[in-house]
Amino acid sequence: MKRKQDQMLIVMCWVMYVSAYLGRYSYNTNLLPLSLYYGEPQDQVALATTFFFFAYGAGQIVNGILCKYFNTKYVLSIAVMISAVINLSVFLGIPFVYIRYLWLINGIVQSVLWAGMMRALSAHVSKESIGKAIVAMSTTSGAGTLLSYGLSALLAIWNGFRYSFLISAICMGVTSVLWIICYDRMTQGELQLQEPEAQTGEQKKASVGKTRGGLVPTLVLFGAVAVIINLVKDGLFSWVPTILYEKYTLAPSLSIFVTLLLPVLGLFGTAFVINLHKKIERHTLLMSVMFGLSAVLVAAVTGLFATPYWYLVLAVFALLALLMSGANNIVNSMMPLELRDRGNSGLIAGILNGCCYVGSTFSQYGLALIAQNYGWDAMFYMFLVACAAVAAACAVAYLIERVLRQKRVKEIA
């Protein structure tokens, strides 16, 4: 019976968060059509997503702290329903000047979801099923992004991008109601968190090899890494259609459609990082490897821009998206649930996901300004420096971890 409840909660969290992604990316995936439809410059169109990411990022941290006080059953459902209404209002043709403020509210209400879900999963899912929860929630970003871009690509063919807002509203409305109906059956009431068991001296000695250092330094380091992950990832997902349109004169619908390759590779990125994590246990070393490879790919893009081979550029973008999506899953899904015995998973998820959206915030308006003033090449030079810096910082952190771990082993012995 418990296993069935675990599976039901995991599936319902997955469905709700993927549907919320539709209501979040309904705007991001249509930046080019929105700019052409309203006759607004790129920086003004991108301002709404900047508002969203700012509100979402700040809300993640706040909600990570407050999530233990939430009535999860109602708060998450209401948040998704409000987001559905906001998407519906855009479909109905609200003037462009108001969209940025609606998207600010959208960011606030959607910021409730991830921390709340991570806390619910960590509290209600058994130890036997927590691995399934990590894998499932790691795919939400890729699946949600793929559905968002796929929907936008299909609708762009008929110049019907506004219908992406309607479809998103319907999906979120349905999942909001299902969450209310199924919640008690999935959880049998409110959160019943268990305190971590006290360890004996022998248990402490045995667990030293698995210790990842102090929680606060870990959150500081990976919070900074999370900023860069989403700066690059959301910069790619948001601006690749425009880059292909401006540099290679691809049709808007085609540029969006071929960009579907990015979230598809994002799904493979989840499987890639989970398998790589089996070989590289330490998050610091794992992240150093991921960003080292990313730096090489960004360098390749800067060279390929001088060629007419847009399909090679897109292929490198896809591999970069795979790595960044995988890195995003490390900080957003793996770490909060793997560290649940050392702290509130909701708080850990809220802090790390909030930091992710600091990078996402700059990836919209900030990158648009850089591109307008210095060109798209300048954006990728910045990505190159950032990826190389993260790879180096995580490598240093890993070496420090090894020294401290060996010291603890000697002290316990």
Solvent accessible surface area in square Angstrom, and as a share of the most:
residue,aa,sasa,rsa
1,M,158,0.71
2,K,91,0.38
3,R,154,0.56
4,K,117,0.50
5,Q,14,0.06
6,D,2,0.01
7,Q,81,0.36
8,M,49,0.22
9,L,1,0.01
10,I,13,0.07
11,V,90,0.52
12,M,17,0.08
13,C,0,0.00
14,W,77,0.27
15,V,53,0.31
16,M,0,0.00
17,Y,9,0.03
18,V,7,0.04
19,S,6,0.04
20,A,0,0.00
21,Y,8,0.03
22,L,15,0.08
23,G,0,0.00
24,R,0,0.00
25,Y,4,0.01
26,S,3,0.02
27,Y,0,0.00
28,N,5,0.02
29,T,5,0.03
30,N,0,0.00
31,L,9,0.04
32,L,14,0.07
33,P,14,0.09
34,L,1,0.00
35,S,16,0.11
36,L,103,0.51
37,Y,116,0.44
38,Y,63,0.24
39,G,64,0.62
40,E,55,0.25
41,P,72,0.45
42,Q,36,0.16
43,D,20,0.11
44,Q,57,0.26
45,V,2,0.01
46,A,0,0.00
47,L,32,0.16
48,A,2,0.02
49,T,0,0.00
50,T,23,0.13
51,F,56,0.23
52,F,1,0.00
53,F,0,0.00
54,F,133,0.55
55,A,7,0.06
56,Y,0,0.00
57,G,3,0.03
58,A,49,0.38
59,G,12,0.11
60,Q,0,0.00
61,I,67,0.34
62,V,79,0.45
63,N,15,0.08
64,G,0,0.00
65,I,96,0.49
66,L,77,0.38
67,C,2,0.01
68,K,103,0.44
69,Y,157,0.60
70,F,38,0.16
71,N,67,0.34
72,T,4,0.02
73,K,32,0.14
74,Y,101,0.38
75,V,46,0.26
76,L,0,0.00
77,S,7,0.04
78,I,102,0.52
79,A,6,0.04
80,V,1,0.00
81,M,72,0.32
82,I,67,0.34
83,S,0,0.00
84,A,5,0.04
85,V,87,0.50
86,I,9,0.05
87,N,0,0.00
88,L,66,0.33
89,S,29,0.19
90,V,4,0.03
91,F,34,0.14
92,L,124,0.61
93,G,42,0.40
94,I,45,0.23
95,P,73,0.46
96,F,24,0.10
97,V,80,0.46
98,Y,113,0.43
99,I,1,0.00
100,R,45,0.16
101,Y,110,0.42
102,L,32,0.16
103,W,0,0.00
104,L,56,0.28
105,I,78,0.40
106,N,0,0.00
107,G,0,0.00
108,I,94,0.48
109,V,17,0.10
110,Q,1,0.00
111,S,0,0.00
112,V,19,0.11
113,L,0,0.00
114,W,7,0.02
115,A,0,0.00
116,G,4,0.04
117,M,0,0.00
118,M,0,0.00
119,R,23,0.08
120,A,0,0.00
121,L,0,0.00
122,S,14,0.09
123,A,21,0.17
124,H,17,0.08
125,V,6,0.03
126,S,26,0.17
127,K,154,0.65
128,E,137,0.61
129,S,5,0.03
130,I,26,0.13
131,G,38,0.37
132,K,107,0.46
133,A,0,0.00
134,I,20,0.10
135,V,69,0.40
136,A,22,0.17
137,M,2,0.01
138,S,1,0.00
139,T,32,0.19
140,T,2,0.01
141,S,15,0.10
142,G,7,0.07
143,A,11,0.09
144,G,0,0.00
145,T,0,0.00
146,L,47,0.24
147,L,90,0.45
148,S,3,0.02
149,Y,2,0.01
150,G,15,0.15
151,L,33,0.17
152,S,1,0.00
153,A,0,0.00
154,L,91,0.45
155,L,27,0.13
156,A,19,0.15
157,I,100,0.51
158,W,179,0.63
159,N,119,0.61
160,G,13,0.13
161,F,5,0.02
162,R,79,0.29
163,Y,112,0.42
164,S,2,0.01
165,F,0,0.00
166,L,45,0.22
167,I,62,0.31
168,S,1,0.01
169,A,9,0.07
170,I,101,0.51
171,C,44,0.26
172,M,0,0.00
173,G,15,0.15
174,V,82,0.47
175,T,8,0.05
176,S,3,0.02
177,V,76,0.44
178,L,74,0.37
179,W,0,0.00
180,I,55,0.28
181,I,120,0.61
182,C,24,0.15
183,Y,1,0.00
184,D,72,0.37
185,R,139,0.51
186,M,3,0.01
187,T,11,0.07
188,Q,135,0.60
189,G,29,0.28
190,E,73,0.33
191,L,27,0.13
192,Q,137,0.61
193,L,78,0.39
194,Q,169,0.75
195,E,147,0.66
196,P,81,0.51
197,E,148,0.67
198,A,101,0.78
199,Q,90,0.40
200,T,81,0.47
201,G,53,0.51
202,E,134,0.60
203,Q,93,0.41
204,K,107,0.45
205,K,93,0.39
206,A,83,0.64
207,S,32,0.20
208,V,9,0.05
209,G,38,0.36
210,K,135,0.57
211,T,47,0.27
212,R,37,0.14
213,G,17,0.17
214,G,43,0.42
215,L,45,0.22
216,V,107,0.62
217,P,88,0.56
218,T,11,0.07
219,L,23,0.12
220,V,103,0.59
221,L,43,0.21
222,F,4,0.02
223,G,4,0.04
224,A,61,0.47
225,V,3,0.02
226,A,0,0.00
227,V,39,0.23
228,I,34,0.17
229,I,0,0.00
230,N,3,0.02
231,L,13,0.07
232,V,0,0.00
233,K,3,0.01
234,D,2,0.01
235,G,0,0.00
236,L,0,0.00
237,F,5,0.02
238,S,6,0.04
239,W,4,0.01
240,V,0,0.00
241,P,7,0.05
242,T,3,0.02
243,I,0,0.00
244,L,0,0.00
245,Y,76,0.29
246,E,83,0.37
247,K,73,0.31
248,Y,32,0.12
249,T,116,0.68
250,L,21,0.10
251,A,52,0.41
252,P,40,0.25
253,S,30,0.19
254,L,77,0.38
255,S,0,0.00
256,I,1,0.00
257,F,100,0.41
258,V,25,0.14
259,T,0,0.00
260,L,28,0.14
261,L,72,0.36
262,L,0,0.00
263,P,0,0.00
264,V,47,0.27
265,L,30,0.15
266,G,1,0.01
267,L,53,0.26
268,F,124,0.52
269,G,0,0.00
270,T,4,0.02
271,A,50,0.39
272,F,76,0.32
273,V,0,0.00
274,I,31,0.16
275,N,75,0.38
276,L,31,0.15
277,H,26,0.12
278,K,155,0.65
279,K,167,0.71
280,I,31,0.16
281,E,76,0.34
282,R,21,0.08
283,H,5,0.02
284,T,4,0.02
285,L,57,0.28
286,L,0,0.00
287,M,0,0.00
288,S,15,0.10
289,V,53,0.30
290,M,0,0.00
291,F,0,0.00
292,G,27,0.26
293,L,84,0.42
294,S,0,0.00
295,A,14,0.11
296,V,101,0.58
297,L,30,0.15
298,V,0,0.00
299,A,45,0.35
300,A,43,0.33
301,V,0,0.00
302,T,25,0.15
303,G,49,0.47
304,L,39,0.19
305,F,19,0.08
306,A,97,0.75
307,T,41,0.24
308,P,100,0.63
309,Y,100,0.38
310,W,70,0.25
311,Y,117,0.45
312,L,79,0.39
313,V,0,0.00
314,L,13,0.06
315,A,45,0.35
316,V,18,0.10
317,F,0,0.00
318,A,4,0.03
319,L,88,0.44
320,L,0,0.00
321,A,0,0.00
322,L,25,0.13
323,L,10,0.05
324,M,0,0.00
325,S,9,0.06
326,G,0,0.00
327,A,0,0.00
328,N,7,0.03
329,N,6,0.03
330,I,0,0.00
331,V,0,0.00
332,N,14,0.07
333,S,1,0.01
334,M,3,0.01
335,M,0,0.00
336,P,0,0.00
337,L,3,0.02
338,E,56,0.25
339,L,2,0.01
340,R,59,0.21
341,D,87,0.45
342,R,83,0.30
343,G,27,0.26
344,N,39,0.20
345,S,3,0.02
346,G,0,0.00
347,L,59,0.29
348,I,2,0.01
349,A,0,0.00
350,G,0,0.00
351,I,41,0.21
352,L,0,0.00
353,N,3,0.02
354,G,0,0.00
355,C,24,0.14
356,C,0,0.00
357,Y,9,0.03
358,V,83,0.48
359,G,1,0.01
360,S,0,0.00
361,T,24,0.14
362,F,94,0.39
363,S,0,0.00
364,Q,0,0.00
365,Y,61,0.23
366,G,10,0.09
367,L,0,0.00
368,A,0,0.00
369,L,63,0.31
370,I,33,0.17
371,A,12,0.10
372,Q,92,0.41
373,N,100,0.51
374,Y,164,0.62
375,G,28,0.27
376,W,15,0.05
377,D,49,0.25
378,A,30,0.23
379,M,0,0.00
380,F,0,0.00
381,Y,119,0.45
382,M,58,0.26
383,F,0,0.00
384,L,52,0.26
385,V,105,0.61
386,A,14,0.11
387,C,0,0.00
388,A,48,0.37
389,A,58,0.45
390,V,11,0.07
391,A,16,0.12
392,A,58,0.45
393,A,48,0.37
394,C,0,0.00
395,A,37,0.28
396,V,84,0.48
397,A,20,0.15
398,Y,38,0.14
399,L,105,0.52
400,I,96,0.49
401,E,25,0.11
402,R,99,0.36
403,V,98,0.56
404,L,83,0.41
405,R,38,0.14
406,Q,94,0.42
407,K,119,0.50
408,R,69,0.25
409,V,66,0.38
410,K,157,0.67
411,E,120,0.54
412,I,70,0.35
413,A,96,0.75
